[in-house]
């Protein structure tokens, strides 16, 4: 069975085998972290400026899903392109955090938004734990990363669909609709 590369440390290890050196994951993670931090600030600022939170959430998650799946499809054929796609996927998954958590108080009544954000954060942490376990389980059962990468891409695509279906307040009433009702 062909190995198509699993996580970043696996992709990095494949590249280091070609170079004859030990795999070094820490340096590889720095690129994704640096890009994610800058993107998080930029996307949050743009979301605040244009007051359209959804516009800065679901498209980035869609880009992340496509980049993530493309990185798996590319596999070991090109380390640097696969790595770049993983960096893009990571950056696009984390960049919408600001607009996402800013959208919650806009959607819910003030008296429940704090508790709701706490629950969302807790379920996110639980999902991160169970998701990592499930990915490892799927890798072990299937003997390769194909099913787990597909699962993660589908999970991202599901979040895109769910986020797209959310009705934000700025979508429910437009200025023209308010003029008609007056």
Backbone as CSV, one residue per row, in Angstrom:
resi,resn,N_x,N_y,N_z,CA_x,CA_y,CA_z,C_x,C_y,C_z
1,UNK,0.848,-1.178,0.000,0.000,0.000,0.000,0.894,1.241,0.000
2,UNK,0.567,2.180,-0.847,1.359,3.394,-0.967,1.085,4.325,0.203
3,UNK,2.147,4.831,0.786,2.014,5.792,1.874,1.890,7.187,1.265
4,UNK,0.815,7.891,1.570,0.576,9.200,0.962,0.867,10.338,1.930
5,UNK,1.464,10.061,3.071,1.783,11.115,4.028,0.632,11.350,4.981
6,UNK,0.894,11.342,6.277,-0.166,11.585,7.241,-0.006,13.000,7.751
7,UNK,0.374,13.171,8.952,0.462,14.494,9.536,1.736,15.171,9.088
8,UNK,1.889,16.403,9.509,3.043,17.195,9.110,4.343,16.495,9.477
9,UNK,4.397,15.864,10.654,5.640,15.201,11.037,5.935,14.009,10.129
10,UNK,4.908,13.354,9.588,5.152,12.268,8.636,5.673,12.805,7.313
11,UNK,5.079,13.902,6.853,5.541,14.504,5.604,6.969,14.990,5.772
12,UNK,7.261,15.596,6.926,8.610,16.077,7.202,9.594,14.913,7.279
13,UNK,9.179,13.800,7.867,10.049,12.637,7.968,10.355,12.061,6.586
14,UNK,9.377,12.067,5.683,9.605,11.579,4.324,10.646,12.446,3.630
15,UNK,10.535,13.775,3.788,11.501,14.667,3.161,12.888,14.467,3.769
16,UNK,12.953,14.259,5.090,14.255,14.094,5.721,14.904,12.772,5.315
17,UNK,14.084,11.753,4.992,14.655,10.502,4.497,15.360,10.733,3.171
18,UNK,14.800,11.581,2.336,15.432,11.902,1.063,16.753,12.630,1.284
19,UNK,16.801,13.461,2.339,18.015,14.214,2.626,18.991,13.409,3.476
20,UNK,18.517,12.350,4.092,19.383,11.533,4.935,19.556,12.088,6.328
21,UNK,18.652,12.920,6.798,18.741,13.504,8.132,17.521,13.077,8.950
22,UNK,17.591,13.331,10.256,16.448,13.040,11.114,15.316,14.016,10.824
23,UNK,14.069,13.538,10.972,12.909,14.408,10.755,12.849,15.468,11.840
24,UNK,12.467,16.667,11.493,12.367,17.752,12.447,11.020,18.421,12.272
25,UNK,10.101,18.138,13.176,8.737,18.630,13.062,8.597,20.047,13.603
26,UNK,9.346,20.412,14.607,9.195,21.723,15.235,9.363,22.869,14.261
27,UNK,10.379,22.800,13.425,10.594,23.849,12.434,9.491,23.869,11.400
28,UNK,8.965,22.703,11.082,7.882,22.635,10.106,6.598,23.250,10.622
29,UNK,6.363,23.132,11.908,5.153,23.706,12.493,5.219,25.224,12.602
30,UNK,6.417,25.768,12.607,6.569,27.213,12.770,5.920,27.979,11.627
31,UNK,6.026,27.478,10.411,5.438,28.177,9.266,3.933,28.303,9.384
32,UNK,3.280,27.203,9.724,1.831,27.235,9.885,1.390,28.123,11.027
33,UNK,2.107,28.089,12.136,1.758,28.911,13.291,1.932,30.390,12.991
34,UNK,3.018,30.747,12.326,3.260,32.148,11.995,2.196,32.677,11.044
35,UNK,1.873,31.911,10.031,0.857,32.333,9.074,-0.517,32.412,9.729
36,UNK,-0.818,31.457,10.602,-2.115,31.456,11.278,-2.295,32.688,12.147
37,UNK,-1.262,33.068,12.870,-1.357,34.242,13.743,-1.615,35.513,12.962
38,UNK,-0.897,35.702,11.883,-1.106,36.886,11.052,-2.469,36.898,10.397
39,UNK,-2.896,35.740,9.914,-4.214,35.637,9.287,-5.335,35.873,10.295
40,UNK,-5.161,35.371,11.506,-6.178,35.554,12.542,-6.414,37.035,12.806
41,UNK,-5.341,37.795,12.925,-5.476,39.228,13.176,-6.094,39.952,11.983
42,UNK,-5.648,39.616,10.782,-6.159,40.265,9.571,-7.641,39.971,9.365
43,UNK,-8.006,38.704,9.482,-9.403,38.316,9.270,-10.292,38.935,10.349
44,UNK,-9.835,38.980,11.576,-10.623,39.600,12.646,-10.830,41.085,12.379
45,UNK,-9.783,41.770,11.939,-9.886,43.195,11.637,-10.863,43.441,10.484
46,UNK,-10.754,42.640,9.417,-11.658,42.794,8.275,-13.108,42.490,8.665
47,UNK,-13.284,41.479,9.493,-14.630,41.121,9.956,-15.249,42.268,10.745
48,UNK,-14.454,42.906,11.599,-14.947,44.053,12.362,-15.219,45.244,11.446
49,UNK,-14.356,45.445,10.490,-14.496,46.592,9.595,-15.765,46.498,8.749
50,UNK,-16.033,45.338,8.185,-17.175,45.175,7.295,-18.430,44.661,7.995
51,UNK,-18.329,44.302,9.286,-19.465,43.828,10.076,-20.217,42.677,9.402
52,UNK,-19.472,41.802,8.748,-20.055,40.617,8.124,-19.213,39.424,8.553
53,UNK,-19.570,38.833,9.654,-18.767,37.758,10.246,-18.754,36.501,9.374
54,UNK,-19.924,36.118,8.865,-20.017,34.880,8.083,-19.101,34.895,6.862
55,UNK,-18.981,36.046,6.235,-18.161,36.174,5.037,-16.705,35.836,5.313
56,UNK,-16.285,35.970,6.550,-14.898,35.693,6.903,-14.744,34.374,7.654
57,UNK,-15.793,33.551,7.650,-15.710,32.239,8.301,-15.788,31.118,7.282
58,UNK,-16.941,30.956,6.637,-17.128,29.770,5.796,-16.210,29.713,4.573
59,UNK,-15.882,30.820,3.896,-14.971,30.671,2.748,-13.578,30.182,3.161
60,UNK,-13.113,30.646,4.318,-11.795,30.191,4.778,-11.817,28.708,5.154
61,UNK,-12.909,28.259,5.749,-13.021,26.839,6.069,-13.091,25.995,4.798
62,UNK,-13.721,26.522,3.765,-13.766,25.822,2.478,-12.368,25.721,1.860
63,UNK,-11.622,26.804,1.903,-10.245,26.780,1.402,-9.423,25.776,2.191
64,UNK,-9.621,25.735,3.513,-8.889,24.788,4.362,-9.209,23.351,3.969
65,UNK,-10.479,23.047,3.738,-10.871,21.682,3.366,-10.235,21.285,2.037
66,UNK,-10.270,22.187,1.074,-9.690,21.887,-0.243,-8.179,21.712,-0.137
67,UNK,-7.516,22.608,0.577,-6.056,22.516,0.727,-5.663,21.254,1.489
68,UNK,-6.417,20.913,2.505,-6.133,19.731,3.307,-6.232,18.462,2.461
69,UNK,-7.330,18.354,1.723,-7.529,17.174,0.884,-6.505,17.131,-0.253
70,UNK,-6.189,18.284,-0.832,-5.193,18.335,-1.909,-3.812,17.936,-1.400
71,UNK,-3.500,18.314,-0.161,-2.216,17.913,0.422,-2.131,16.397,0.548
72,UNK,-3.226,15.784,0.972,-3.236,14.320,1.068,-3.138,13.682,-0.311
73,UNK,-3.880,14.217,-1.280,-3.841,13.647,-2.632,-2.440,13.762,-3.234
74,UNK,-1.773,14.856,-2.953,-0.419,15.045,-3.469,0.555,14.096,-2.783
75,UNK,0.366,13.910,-1.478,1.162,12.950,-0.722,2.642,13.201,-0.789
76,UNK,3.385,12.152,-1.071,4.845,12.209,-1.065,5.440,12.658,-2.393
77,UNK,4.609,12.988,-3.344,5.130,13.340,-4.659,5.925,14.634,-4.627
78,UNK,5.508,15.587,-3.836,6.210,16.856,-3.717,6.100,17.340,-2.284
79,UNK,7.187,17.202,-1.545,7.161,17.574,-0.138,6.779,19.033,0.053
80,UNK,7.423,19.934,-0.640,7.221,21.356,-0.393,5.815,21.811,-0.771
81,UNK,5.264,21.278,-1.821,3.894,21.639,-2.189,2.902,21.061,-1.173
82,UNK,3.132,19.834,-0.742,2.283,19.219,0.268,2.363,19.999,1.582
83,UNK,3.566,20.398,1.954,3.770,21.195,3.165,3.058,22.543,3.040
84,UNK,3.205,23.202,1.895,2.557,24.506,1.683,1.040,24.377,1.791
85,UNK,0.480,23.309,1.245,-0.961,23.096,1.342,-1.400,22.852,2.786
86,UNK,-0.589,22.133,3.566,-0.914,21.944,4.984,-0.844,23.259,5.752
87,UNK,0.124,24.108,5.405,0.227,25.416,6.056,-1.002,26.256,5.722
88,UNK,-1.410,26.251,4.458,-2.612,26.992,4.054,-3.836,26.439,4.782
89,UNK,-3.955,25.124,4.837,-5.098,24.511,5.524,-5.126,24.909,6.996
90,UNK,-3.980,24.848,7.663,-3.929,25.217,9.085,-4.276,26.686,9.279
91,UNK,-3.712,27.538,8.448,-3.980,28.977,8.579,-5.456,29.280,8.349
92,UNK,-6.051,28.631,7.369,-7.465,28.892,7.059,-8.413,28.262,8.070
93,UNK,-7.962,27.270,8.806,-8.809,26.700,9.864,-8.821,27.596,11.094
94,UNK,-7.702,28.244,11.395,-7.606,29.037,12.613,-7.916,30.508,12.399
95,UNK,-7.791,31.012,11.181,-8.030,32.437,10.919,-9.449,32.885,11.278
96,UNK,-10.491,32.064,11.066,-11.851,32.545,11.380,-12.241,32.488,12.851
97,UNK,-11.327,32.171,13.758,-11.699,32.087,15.175,-12.281,33.406,15.693
98,UNK,-11.651,34.524,15.376,-12.134,35.823,15.848,-13.548,36.112,15.385
99,UNK,-13.798,36.068,14.063,-15.167,36.320,13.593,-16.179,35.301,14.119
100,UNK,-15.751,34.049,14.275,-16.678,33.024,14.776,-17.160,33.369,16.179
101,UNK,-16.225,33.680,17.075,-16.628,33.976,18.449,-17.256,35.361,18.578
102,UNK,-17.028,36.245,17.597,-17.724,37.535,17.591,-19.152,37.381,17.073
103,UNK,-19.395,36.358,16.263,-20.726,36.135,15.701,-21.713,35.603,16.747
104,UNK,-21.230,34.845,17.702,-22.112,34.210,18.685,-22.943,35.229,19.463
105,UNK,-22.343,36.293,20.028,-23.176,37.266,20.743,-24.132,38.026,19.814
106,UNK,-23.814,38.075,18.531,-24.713,38.733,17.586,-25.933,37.865,17.269
107,UNK,-25.807,36.561,17.442,-26.890,35.642,17.118,-27.787,35.322,18.307
108,UNK,-27.217,35.348,19.494,-27.941,34.893,20.686,-28.267,36.049,21.621
109,UNK,-29.275,35.872,22.461,-29.559,36.902,23.464,-28.370,37.086,24.407
110,UNK,-28.245,38.281,24.911,-27.106,38.652,25.744,-26.985,37.779,26.993
111,UNK,-28.109,37.364,27.551,-28.068,36.610,28.815,-27.594,35.164,28.639
112,UNK,-27.522,34.646,27.417,-27.057,33.274,27.204,-25.792,33.192,26.341
113,UNK,-25.317,34.299,25.815,-24.176,34.223,24.888,-22.887,33.781,25.579
114,UNK,-22.667,34.204,26.820,-21.454,33.788,27.528,-21.425,32.293,27.792
115,UNK,-22.533,31.772,28.291,-22.638,30.333,28.545,-22.524,29.562,27.239
116,UNK,-23.137,30.088,26.191,-23.083,29.423,24.884,-21.651,29.365,24.350
117,UNK,-20.906,30.456,24.499,-19.511,30.436,24.046,-18.691,29.438,24.852
118,UNK,-18.966,29.341,26.142,-18.277,28.351,26.965,-18.585,26.933,26.529
119,UNK,-19.846,26.673,26.220,-20.232,25.334,25.741,-19.602,25.032,24.383
120,UNK,-19.614,26.002,23.482,-19.013,25.801,22.165,-17.527,25.515,22.306
121,UNK,-16.856,26.271,23.168,-15.432,26.055,23.390,-15.169,24.677,23.998
122,UNK,-16.012,24.263,24.937,-15.847,22.949,25.562,-16.076,21.818,24.562
123,UNK,-17.120,21.942,23.747,-17.362,20.919,22.734,-16.266,20.913,21.674
124,UNK,-15.689,22.073,21.387,-14.560,22.131,20.465,-13.360,21.377,21.010
125,UNK,-13.089,21.549,22.308,-11.978,20.830,22.934,-12.249,19.329,22.950
126,UNK,-13.488,18.953,23.244,-13.850,17.533,23.237,-13.710,16.959,21.823
127,UNK,-14.151,17.719,20.841,-14.019,17.284,19.455,-12.569,17.142,19.023
128,UNK,-11.713,18.032,19.513,-10.290,17.932,19.190,-9.699,16.647,19.774
129,UNK,-10.093,16.324,20.995,-9.596,15.099,21.621,-10.138,13.869,20.903
130,UNK,-11.457,13.804,20.740,-12.061,12.633,20.096,-11.667,12.530,18.625
131,UNK,-11.538,13.670,17.967,-11.141,13.669,16.566,-9.739,13.114,16.378
132,UNK,-8.811,13.528,17.236,-7.442,13.001,17.147,-7.430,11.501,17.418
133,UNK,-8.218,11.073,18.392,-8.301,9.643,18.680,-8.889,8.893,17.491
134,UNK,-9.963,9.421,16.900,-10.615,8.765,15.773,-9.696,8.687,14.553
135,UNK,-8.940,9.744,14.305,-7.999,9.729,13.178,-6.936,8.648,13.397
136,UNK,-6.408,8.554,14.602,-5.439,7.500,14.893,-6.049,6.119,14.762
137,UNK,-7.272,5.970,15.230,-7.979,4.695,15.117,-8.179,4.322,13.649
138,UNK,-8.643,5.278,12.848,-8.863,5.007,11.422,-7.555,4.659,10.712
139,UNK,-6.482,5.328,11.071,-5.174,4.997,10.484,-4.771,3.570,10.844
140,UNK,-5.015,3.189,12.099,-4.651,1.848,12.532,-5.497,0.769,11.881
141,UNK,-6.790,1.011,11.769,-7.705,0.017,11.203,-7.473,-0.155,9.706
142,UNK,-7.307,0.961,8.997,-7.186,0.891,7.537,-5.751,0.713,7.066
143,UNK,-4.789,0.950,7.935,-3.389,0.789,7.550,-2.830,1.947,6.748
144,UNK,-3.572,3.009,6.635,-3.103,4.178,5.896,-3.926,5.400,6.243
145,UNK,-3.502,6.548,5.773,-4.159,7.793,6.146,-5.337,8.196,5.260
146,UNK,-5.633,7.449,4.230,-6.657,7.861,3.273,-8.013,8.124,3.893
147,UNK,-8.501,7.199,4.691,-9.824,7.339,5.296,-9.834,8.489,6.304
148,UNK,-8.758,8.627,7.075,-8.738,9.695,8.075,-8.651,11.069,7.424
149,UNK,-7.891,11.201,6.354,-7.848,12.490,5.648,-9.208,12.806,5.033
150,UNK,-9.857,11.806,4.482,-11.187,12.008,3.918,-12.165,12.405,5.013
151,UNK,-12.098,11.747,6.156,-12.947,12.094,7.297,-12.736,13.545,7.716
152,UNK,-11.474,13.971,7.823,-11.200,15.343,8.253,-11.650,16.357,7.211
153,UNK,-11.480,16.053,5.929,-11.950,16.967,4.884,-13.476,17.065,4.898
154,UNK,-14.153,15.938,5.117,-15.622,15.953,5.193,-16.090,16.732,6.425
155,UNK,-15.376,16.599,7.530,-15.728,17.360,8.728,-15.596,18.861,8.465
156,UNK,-14.547,19.262,7.777,-14.390,20.679,7.430,-15.495,21.140,6.483
157,UNK,-15.808,20.309,5.491,-16.880,20.668,4.561,-18.227,20.757,5.276
158,UNK,-18.443,19.901,6.263,-19.682,19.972,7.054,-19.765,21.294,7.811
159,UNK,-18.631,21.730,8.348,-18.635,23.016,9.056,-18.897,24.167,8.095
160,UNK,-18.438,24.048,6.852,-18.725,25.069,5.843,-20.230,25.146,5.596
161,UNK,-20.853,23.997,5.394,-22.292,23.967,5.123,-23.077,24.523,6.317
162,UNK,-22.718,24.096,7.516,-23.421,24.587,8.708,-23.262,26.098,8.873
163,UNK,-22.054,26.591,8.666,-21.807,28.022,8.821,-22.517,28.826,7.744
164,UNK,-22.570,28.295,6.550,-23.261,28.983,5.453,-24.758,29.087,5.727
165,UNK,-25.309,28.089,6.401,-26.756,28.062,6.682,-27.161,28.940,7.859
166,UNK,-26.209,29.406,8.651,-26.529,30.270,9.794,-27.089,31.594,9.279
167,UNK,-28.186,32.021,9.870,-28.802,33.295,9.481,-28.302,34.385,10.423
168,UNK,-27.395,35.197,9.938,-26.880,36.301,10.744,-27.874,37.448,10.729
169,UNK,-27.805,38.311,11.735,-28.762,39.409,11.845,-28.672,40.373,10.671
170,UNK,-27.468,40.584,10.140,-27.350,41.515,9.026,-27.908,40.931,7.733
171,UNK,-28.257,39.647,7.733,-28.873,39.033,6.558,-30.396,39.032,6.650
172,UNK,-30.929,39.058,7.868,-32.376,38.927,8.027,-33.110,40.206,7.658
173,UNK,-32.520,41.336,7.947,-33.161,42.592,7.591,-32.183,43.450,6.820
174,UNK,-32.544,43.798,5.633,-31.710,44.689,4.836,-32.281,46.094,4.933
175,UNK,-31.500,47.124,4.616,-32.018,48.495,4.677,-33.251,48.682,3.795
176,UNK,-33.288,48.025,2.649,-34.448,48.167,1.772,-35.688,47.524,2.389
177,UNK,-35.520,46.420,3.092,-36.654,45.760,3.752,-37.184,46.637,4.872
178,UNK,-36.303,47.324,5.595,-36.743,48.217,6.660,-37.517,49.394,6.086
179,UNK,-37.110,49.894,4.927,-37.802,51.016,4.293,-39.217,50.615,3.897
180,UNK,-39.379,49.371,3.421,-40.690,48.912,2.986,-41.634,48.764,4.181
181,UNK,-41.131,48.329,5.319,-41.985,48.084,6.476,-42.352,49.363,7.202
182,UNK,-41.700,50.461,6.929,-42.012,51.716,7.626,-43.266,52.314,7.174
